[in-house]
């Protein structure tokens, strides 16, 4: 089974962003949220790597993170990090939807 490289890259990026938020401005909420969402996204990428039909953890976490960061982007207008994470989350949701709708059905 192929490994979900984009999913793991997205999880790593979110976790690294949380760490950078902590290093840059000593923000413990950024660290906690980044590590929490990064871990959940990593778990989702692992699950979708094991079974492509098990996309719920990755889809749910991506949608939740996209909604939260989209709200922050709407309020602040800052591209970094809120706008970028919103776009990446939306891209991941679209990617999962395309993966599910374009897979070939196996007739038995």
Number of C-alpha atoms within 10 A of each C-alpha: 8 9 13 17 12 12 23 20 15 20 26 19 16 25 25 16 21 25 20 16 18 17 13 9 9 12 14 14 12 19 19 15 17 24 20 16 20 24 17 19 27 23 18 25 27 21 19 23 19 14 12 17 11 15 19 13 18 24 23 15 19 28 17 14 22 24 16 14 20 21 15 16 19 11 10 11 12 12 12 11 15 21 20 16 24 24 15 17 23 19 14 20 19 13 14 19 13 11 14 13 9 8 9 8 7 5 4 3
